[in-house]
Amino acid sequence: MPHPPAGAGLPMAWAPGPARWWWVGAHGGSGASTLHAAVPGGAEAGRCWPLLPGARPRVVLVARSSASGLAAAQMAAAQWASGAVPVDLLGLAVVADAPGRLPGPLRDLVRLVGGGVPHLWRVPWSEDWRLGTVTPATTGTLVRTLSALITD
């Protein structure tokens, strides 16, 4: 599968098989692996758009709430919006990169990037996740919305 030019977004790769949805990290350290462990039902695609012959995989894009993480999410969302990748984007999960309230410029950037995707989920900081204990305690809204979106 050809890769896009540098800076043009995420590469595409054949998925190993079907899944209810795929977690796609917009960048390294996005939190996609943690969400995959915390929220049952999906599969992890790494930092690639998953491709399936004859199907449009459902995808949740994941990014940290840092400026660089949100910029990567914005680039991936623009790539999806251009029609360059044959996936159904369910939305963007923004995983807190630190405890506390986001600074104003980052809150604005979350709103901006979130406005270009079907759904936006904010996943709050979890000290347990930082320590390596993955629990679904902070993913309630994400789980409920995904359950409503995924009916099969």
C-alpha positions in Angstrom: 0.0 0.0 0.0 1.5 3.4 -0.9 2.3 5.8 1.8 1.3 9.5 1.6 4.1 12.1 1.2 5.8 13.2 4.4 3.6 15.6 6.3 0.4 14.6 4.4 -1.1 12.5 7.1 -1.1 8.9 8.3 -0.1 6.0 6.1 -2.6 3.3 5.1 -2.1 -0.4 5.8 -4.1 -3.6 5.3 -5.9 -4.6 8.5 -5.3 -8.1 9.7 -9.1 -8.8 9.7 -12.4 -7.2 10.5 -13.1 -5.4 13.8 -16.1 -3.5 15.2 -13.9 -0.4 15.1 -10.2 0.5 15.0 -8.2 2.8 17.3 -5.8 4.9 15.2 -3.2 6.9 16.9 -2.6 10.3 15.2 0.9 10.2 16.7 3.2 8.2 18.9 2.1 8.2 22.5 -1.5 9.2 21.6 -3.1 6.9 24.1 -4.6 4.6 21.5 -3.1 1.5 23.1 -4.4 2.5 26.5 -7.9 3.1 25.1 -7.8 -0.3 23.3 -7.0 -1.9 26.6 -9.6 0.1 28.6 -12.6 0.0 26.1 -13.5 -3.5 25.0 -14.7 -4.2 21.4 -12.2 -2.4 19.1 -8.9 -3.4 17.6 -5.7 -1.4 17.5 -4.4 -0.2 14.1 -1.3 1.6 15.4 -0.6 4.8 13.5 -2.1 3.7 10.2 -5.5 3.9 8.6 -6.8 0.3 8.4 -7.9 -0.9 5.0 -10.2 -3.9 4.4 -11.0 -5.3 1.0 -14.6 -4.3 0.1 -15.3 -2.6 3.4 -14.9 0.8 5.0 -13.5 0.2 8.5 -14.9 2.3 11.4 -12.2 4.3 13.1 -11.7 6.3 16.2 -8.7 8.7 15.8 -6.8 9.2 19.1 -4.5 12.1 20.1 -3.1 13.7 23.2 -4.2 17.2 24.2 -0.8 18.7 23.6 -0.2 21.2 20.8 1.8 18.6 18.8 -0.8 15.9 19.4 -3.7 18.1 18.3 -1.7 19.3 15.2 -1.2 15.6 14.3 -5.0 15.0 14.8 -5.8 18.0 12.7 -3.6 16.7 9.9 -5.2 13.2 10.0 -8.7 14.6 10.2 -8.0 16.8 7.1 -6.6 13.7 5.3 -9.9 11.8 6.1 -12.1 14.8 5.2 -10.3 15.0 1.8 -11.6 11.6 1.0 -8.1 10.2 0.7 -8.7 7.3 3.1 -11.6 4.8 2.7 -12.7 4.7 6.3 -15.7 5.7 8.3 -14.3 8.1 11.0 -16.5 7.8 14.1 -14.7 10.6 15.8 -11.7 11.9 17.7 -10.7 10.9 21.3 -8.5 13.5 22.9 -6.6 12.0 25.8 -5.5 14.5 28.5 -1.7 14.9 28.5 -1.6 16.3 32.0 -3.9 16.7 35.0 -6.0 19.9 35.3 -7.7 22.3 32.9 -6.3 22.8 29.4 -4.8 26.2 28.7 -7.0 28.4 26.6 -5.1 28.0 23.3 -5.3 24.2 23.6 -9.0 24.3 24.5 -9.5 26.4 21.3 -7.5 24.0 19.3 -9.5 21.0 20.6 -12.7 22.8 19.6 -11.3 23.6 16.2 -10.1 20.1 15.4 -13.2 18.5 17.0 -15.4 20.6 14.7 -14.0 18.7 11.7 -14.9 15.2 12.9 -18.3 13.5 13.5 -17.8 13.1 17.3 -15.3 14.5 19.9 -14.5 12.7 23.1 -12.4 14.2 25.8 -10.7 11.5 27.9 -9.7 13.0 31.3 -6.3 12.5 33.0 -5.9 9.2 34.8 -3.1 8.8 37.2 -3.8 5.1 37.2 -3.1 5.0 33.5 0.2 6.8 34.0 1.1 4.1 36.5 0.3 1.3 34.1 -3.1 0.3 35.6 -5.6 0.4 32.8 -9.2 0.7 33.9 -12.2 2.0 32.1 -13.2 4.5 34.8 -12.5 7.6 32.7 -14.0 6.4 29.4 -17.8 6.4 30.3 -19.0 8.9 27.7 -16.8 7.4 25.0 -18.1 3.9 25.7 -21.7 5.0 25.7 -21.4 6.9 22.4 -19.4 4.1 20.7 -22.1 1.6 21.8 -24.7 3.8 20.2 -22.7 4.2 17.0 -21.8 0.5 16.7 -24.9 -1.6 16.3 -23.5 -4.8 15.0 
